[in-house]
Amino acid sequence: MKTPFSLLAWCSLLLFATAAFSQPKFSFGTETGLLFVSANDPLDPGIDYRFLALRVKPKFGAFLTRHLLVGAQAEYEFEVVNKNYPAYPDIKGLGYFVKFYPGDWERRSVFSVKICDRCATMHMFPFAGVEHNFSNRRLKNGVLTGLDQLSTQEITPEIGVGVRLGGRFYYEMSLKRSFYPGGEVPGGLYRTGTFQFYFPGKNYQKPSPDCNSSIFMGLLTCRPKGENDVFTGFGNLIIGSSLTYIWDPNSRSRNLPENHLFQEFTWNINLATDMTGSLRLGLSGMQIFTKSPDSEDGKYFLVGSFGQYNFTPRAANRNRLYFETGLFYGNYCTCGAYDPYRKDDLLYLDLGAGYSPRIWKNLYLDLGFNVYNILKKMPEKYSFTQYIVGLEYRIGK
């Protein structure tokens, strides 16, 4: 049997060869999913289990024809909350996929309507596909373990519907069922969603009829206040991400006689929309990784909502100077004189400020500083601080 890496190599070669000779459209997207378990121990009702895992699956593909999309994908699944639940391994995978889009899916719109005296279209299309992945997932005697190699084959057919959100940005909803030729891991029917962005070829044509809008964006970008008075202050979608690295070369330890190096790496993802030129509301999630010789490498999380007030609303398309506040939930306890540790069910008050200049079209640089204060009474607690260096991409006006 060929290794997954050789199969990916063939798949990548096919993608680049197709790009060179037939100049197809490309697509890039990411599939995200949550696995959540909440239950009571049947033997001891006083013990409750809570478990949350996050799956991220980036995808890159190229159209061999107008209807056939072939691409490569990777998978990473990890726990973010674990209370009294058996240890969940990090699941990793590599593979490829094939999708078929029937009919005149690129240009056909289901219908068009007027929203706030402007035309908007409802662009939907069906698709079917199959994925072939290799992962380290293994289930034996009811216990999920992570192997050292990507040796478990997964074949996953899917059917779904795509919806155009705006421009070349789509959201695809699908039903999938996984089959495992080795028979060690049972497959089940599950739903997924994928945000997809298409890079068109030379012969790209917009959906027809089309007003360079969609019903989704049309509902967000205007609200009638009168016959000729249209409010257009909000209605975009801002996708942001940042990476933060903090280290302390003189961290104190309970178990080591000397100070040591403590490292903290944070990945932040957020979605937001502008309600007015001054007010932005959004959701944010942070995955925190720590490394210390005094303990095993740690993984923690914070999730929550935030609001930002922009002091430069008239120049919002060029740059933003803002104040931020929000409420977050997580398990990262910056408490005591030693390294941070895990403590479930913590609430944080977020206070911060930042500057976001435009660097190219709808792409912005995000620079900021945030302080997360633990609201729960904890011994010797102190603030969790983050400097922010990231990027934001704005969809819509």
Buried (B, 14 or more C-beta within 10 A) or exposed (E): EEEBEEBBEEBBEBBEEBBEEEEBBBBBBBBBBEEEEEEEEEEEEEEEBBBBBBBBBBBBBBBBEBBBBBBBBBBEBBBBBBBEBEEBBEBBBBBBBBBBBEEEBBBEBEEBEEBBEBBBBBBBBEBBBBBBBBBBBBEEEEEBEBBEEBBBBBBBBBEBEBBBBBBBBBBBEBEBEBEBEEEEBEEEEBEBEBBBBBEBBEEEEBBEEBBEBBBBBBEBBBBEEEEEEBBEBBBBBBBBEBEBEBEBEEBBBEEEEEEBEBBBBBBBBBEBBBBEBBBBBBEBBBBBBBBBEBBEEBBBBBBBBBBBBBEBBEBBEEBBBBEBBBEBBBBBBBBBEBBBBBBEEBBBBBBBBBBBEBEEEBEBBBBBEBBBBBEEEBEEBEBBBBBBEBBBBBBBB
